[in-house]
Amino acid sequence: MKLFVPCLIFISFACSHVYAADTSSSELDGALIHFANNGTDDSADQVLQLGLAAPAASVPTIYKHYLTARDDKEQEQLKDILFQIFLKTEKPANPKCYIGFQIGWYHQYREGVISASPFIYRLSSDSPAGDAGIRTADVITKINGTEFNSKTATQDALEVLANWPADRELQLEIRRVPWSRVGHFIKNKHYQITIKPKKWEDHHDLTYHHEMMFQLWLSKIEI
């Protein structure tokens, strides 16, 4: 089972609640077991309603089941439940600017240390990032001179970019990962790229922005 959670950079940050693990009710436990055994829409809706009724106590329990789901289908259903709870309880604000790429985590393990650099998971071609020369799979190593290569690098980068103003240029240092072509191995190359964000407008799609905010919200859940 894959557990890959892409995150976005469309920009704004306002997750107000931190959810701490609590003793889950027998009703929620029973609903989650029932859901895991049959996966029907009715059983999923029951879990959702219980989660909305008491999110602070229920979210950690639902999240734990999400992390330990038995297959991809069950995990996606639980993710959707958590996402609906997030939207209805957090009501994320619109971002301040539009950059145009979605990021994921590029994990490295070296000498006993795990680091995670943000990388470009998806890119909108008609966007400030695309126009500046950003490519899918580019690894972000610096933002305006600050390095991002620790275990929490992606979350840290998102917080820096969260309230980035539309009238300020964004200086990124990116690394293009190795790849092979016609038998020749291409080494990592570093590039300095300047992006000119656009002011957020109503016609911009909020989907990726909400996904980014959702992943930051998940990262704050204590289980």
VENVEN-V866648 format. One record per run of one state. SS is the DSSP state (alpha for helix, beta for strand, coil for the rest). FROM is the first residue (numbers start at 1). TO is the last residue. Records with the same first field share a line. If there is no record, write none. Layout:
BEGIN
SS->FROM-TO / FROM-TO
END
This chain:
BEGIN
coil->1-6 / 9-25 / 39-40 / 54-54 / 68-71 / 91-96 / 99-100 / 111-112 / 124-127 / 133-138 / 144-145 / 148-152 / 163-168 / 177-178 / 182-183 / 187-188 / 197-197 / 200-206 / 220-223
beta->7-8 / 97-98 / 101-110 / 113-123 / 139-143 / 146-147 / 169-176 / 179-181 / 184-186 / 189-196 / 198-199
alpha->26-38 / 41-53 / 55-67 / 72-90 / 128-132 / 153-162 / 207-219
END
